[in-house]
Amino acid sequence: MKRPLYIAVVGGGNAPPAEREMAQVVGRGLAEASAVLVCGGLGGAMEAACEGAHEGGGLTVGILPGTQRFHANAHIDVALPTGIGEARNALVVRAADAVVAVGGEFGTLSEIALALATGVPVVGLGTWELTRAGKQTDAVVRASTPEEAVALAIELGRARRSAAP
């Protein structure tokens, strides 16, 4: 049985309209590529990505910070309450074969860092830029469109999965 890729979409819970639009296109593209969308399950970019995934006929998983399933956005198919607050960001990342970061706030930055620290590839779409000792790193693979972000995430997720023992 061939298992689908799991791609996390991370972004701000209070994302502005432009970021929500990008996240929605990413979600739709991931669904059309038969990937399972994983996110933090709440609003903003997460909700927009899930809405897009539903438009594309996809499956969505929300790893929630609280203890109540009903806090998940309306486009979550599988709501997993954790009760561990922002620490759930580590679970979102660990559940994914790759991560797409769309815009974002400090929570998104933590998810990017957790992904990179654990070897999960990150595709960035209008998100944080990382520097080390004043020099920009290339740790986050940059995409200039939502469609490119989807293609890169699928490619990187497949490569990671095929390299796994």
N, C-alpha and C positions, 0 to 999 in steps of 0.2 A: 504494500500500500504506500503510495506516495503521499507524504505529509505536506501540507501547505507551508509556505514561509509565514513567519510571524514578524510583522513590521510594526514597531512602535512609532506613533506620531506624538510628539511632545511640543508643547507651546503654551502660551499664556492663558490662564483662566479668564483674564480680562482682555483678550486679544482685540485689537482694533479691526474694523471691517476688512481692510486689505489683507491682514493675516488670516482672518477667518475664511476669506475667499480662497486664498492659497491652500489652506488646510483642507477645505472642502474638495478642491480639485485633486489634492494628494490622496485623500480618502477614496474618492471615486476611482482614481487610477489604480490604487492598491487592490480594490475589490475586483476591478476588471482584469487584474493580473492574478487573481485567485489567492491573494495573500489575506491572512487574518490580521485585522487591525487591532493593536493593543494600545491602550492609553490609560490615563489617570481617571477617566470616566466622568469628569465633571464638565464645566462649561467652556466657553471661549473656543480656542483652537481645537481642543479635544472634541467638543460637541460638533463643531463644523466638520472635522475630519470624519467623525462617525456618521454624520448626515450624508456626506459624500459617499461613504462606503455603502450605506443603505441604498442610495441612488444607483450604485453600480452592482447591487445584488450581493454585497459582501457580508462577512461576519465580523462583529465588533466585541472586544473584551475590555471591560473597564476595571482596573485595579484601584479601588476606592480608598481614600485616606481614612474614612470613618467606618462606622459599624452598621450602617443602614443601607440596604440595596436601593431603597427608594430615592436616595440622593443622587443616583446615577442619572446622567442625561437621558433624554427620551430615545436616543438612538443606540443605546448599549444593549446588546443581546445577552451577554454574560456579564453580570455584575458581581464582582468579588470584593466584598467589604473586608478591610484588614484591621481597622482600628489602630493603625500605627502612624497616622498622620503623614507628614512628608517623607517619612522613611519608606513609604510605599514606592517612591521614585526608584529605589533600587530594584524592586520587584518588577516594575514596568520594564526597565532596561534588561534585566536578566531573563525575562520572558521572550525577548525579541532576538531575531536573527540580525536585524539592523534597525537603526533609529533614524527617523526624519525629524529634525528640529525646525519648526516653523516659527520665526520670530522668537518671542518668549521673554519671560521674566527670570527672576533668580531661581525659581524651581526648575525651569528649563535648563539653566546653566548647570544646576546640580545633576540633572539627568544626562546632560552631555558629558560631564566629568565622570560620572559613574560608568557610563557606557565605554568611554575611552579607557578608563582604568581596568575594565574587565574584558577588553578586547572586542567589544561590540562596535561595529563600524557606525559612524554618524555622518549623515548627509545634512548639510545646513542650507536652509532657504531663508535668507534675510534674518539670520540669527546671530548669536554671539560670535565674536572674533576672538581667538585665543592668542595670547603672546606669552613668550617665556624669555625672561631676561631682556625685555624690550624688543624681541624679534617675533614676528608673527609665525605661528606654527601652521603646518598643513594637516593637522590631526583631523580636522573636520573637512570632509569632502564637500566642496561648494557646488550648489546648483543654482542656476539663474531662473529657472521656471519650475512650476509644480510638476510638470511632465518629466523634466529632466531629473528632478528629485526622486520620483517614483522609479524611473529606469535605473538610476544609480543604486537606490536602496535594494531593489530586486537583485541586481547584479552582485552587490556586496554581500547581501544576505545569502545568496546561493553559494558564493565563494566561501563564506565563513562556514556554512553548513557542510560543504563538501570537504573542507579541511578538518572538520571535527573528527575525533577518534571514534 
